[in-house]
Amino acid sequence: MTTANLRVAVVGAGQMGADHIARFSHKISGAEVVAVVEPDEARAKAAVAGLPEASTRTRIEDALEKDSIDAVLIATPGPFHEAVLLPALEAGVEILCEKPLTPDSESSLRILQAEQQLDRPHIQLGFMRRFDAEYIALRELIASADAGALLMLHCAHRNASTGEGYTSSMLITDSVVHEMDVIPWLVGEPIAAVEVKKARKNSLAPAWLDDPQLIIFETISGVLADVEINVNVQFGYQVTTEAVFEKGIAEIGKTAGLMRWQDASFGGVEHVSFKTRFAAAYDSQVQRWVNAARNGTIDGPSAWDGFLAATVSEAAVEAQTTGKRVAVQYAVAKPDFYN
Ligand SMILES: NC(=O)c1ccc[n+]([C@@H]2O[C@H](COP(=O)([O-])OP(=O)(O)OC[C@H]3O[C@@H](n4cnc5c(N)ncnc54)[C@H](O)[C@@H]3O)[C@@H](O)[C@H]2O)c1
């Protein structure tokens, strides 16, 4: 491993980018933010307020040309990932890209092709649930077969509310895309088909949004995984999974922490944001990426996993639109490059 700090450009300083910049300052060792690429001037200024050495740029090309950077962390919205990934790959820098890799499988394939011009994978994808201690424990339990074979997963993904730009297809492409990665990772096999059912509409959801919905995935051996995506629950942020085995049940993601019993009631405090619910997972993801990048490798989901999720995502949007069960067809087999 090199002894020098990894010099990172953070691209996009919105809610996730700003959170990662703070993480580099307070929690991560072996890396420093040397540039922030952000077209919104006020956001860019705020992002570098505590980083007197860091430059601000409006285009990734400028940072690649003018700043000495070893790595980029991409936190722009998904439709803008490709425009940052391609020049970053061409420059040969290390990359941590927030999910999704790109919004569709065709553009994800373009990324795979560009990456394969390099000597090895350079992109780690921000599917941070793989770094969450409870998900890791559940995956180990499934792999051990201690409770017999896994039969079903019941997942829930709940947000307090959504903003104006959030559409019904984004329930799938932006939110359930996390389950599209973590379900195959837990089960150990790819998703083969998907169905989507719309529930009775929550009157507190925006008029244009069909919320909540139930997404039902089938893996190739027939494990069923249903996901309640429910993004206007008002009360907080929850991501839970119940696993049903041949001889037992396991649960992760339940509200935890201090519980109080008082005045004839009891309760604890619920998360309101992914930033606190998955804080430890983000910390672990970024630290392991930094350590790996300094060794010239990645340590987490790759662009290949992003392509798989993009393919499932497309099938799920088709299932949402048609109301039919859609078989998932992956356009290419896994290149050796990603083994
Ligand atoms: N892993 C997670 O749990 C998680 C949670 C939230 C968001 N995300 C992902 O993080 C990414 C960012 O989401 P967000 O919620 O922070 O979005 P945001 O809208 O809050 O911020 C995005 C920022 O990117 C900037 N931007 C847009 N185009 C740009 C470009 N070409 N170059 C540089 N900056 C550009 C915008 O001005 C904005 O400041 C998305 O990919 C999203 O899916 C992941």
The ligand as an ORCA input file, in Angstrom:
! r2SCAN-3c Opt
* xyz 0 1
  N     -26.483      4.813     -1.012
  C     -27.524      5.472     -0.564
  O     -28.132      5.099      0.415
  C     -27.951      6.723     -1.262
  C     -28.829      7.596     -0.629
  C     -29.161      8.778     -1.317
  C     -28.666      9.023     -2.569
  N     -27.837      8.103     -3.139
  C     -27.286      8.334     -4.495
  O     -26.366      9.428     -4.415
  C     -26.405     10.148     -5.641
  C     -26.726     11.611     -5.330
  O     -27.976     11.672     -4.691
  P     -28.363     12.929     -3.793
  O     -29.589     12.547     -3.073
  O     -27.181     13.402     -3.048
  O     -28.723     13.990     -4.936
  P     -28.790     15.596     -4.775
  O     -29.744     16.031     -5.811
  O     -29.027     15.958     -3.345
  O     -27.329     16.057     -5.164
  C     -26.787     15.863     -6.432
  C     -25.783     16.985     -6.678
  O     -25.121     16.720     -7.921
  C     -24.963     17.967     -8.597
  N     -24.750     17.685    -10.035
  C     -25.658     17.459    -10.988
  N     -25.039     17.222    -12.161
  C     -23.719     17.302    -11.928
  C     -22.570     17.118    -12.729
  N     -22.679     16.786    -14.021
  N     -21.350     17.282    -12.174
  C     -21.246     17.588    -10.862
  N     -22.316     17.756    -10.030
  C     -23.537     17.592    -10.577
  C     -26.222     18.727     -8.288
  O     -26.058     20.134     -8.487
  C     -26.442     18.373     -6.818
  O     -25.797     19.271     -5.940
  C     -27.444      9.456     -6.520
  O     -26.791      8.537     -7.349
  C     -28.322      8.730     -5.521
  O     -28.960      7.599     -6.057
  C     -27.452      6.985     -2.510
*
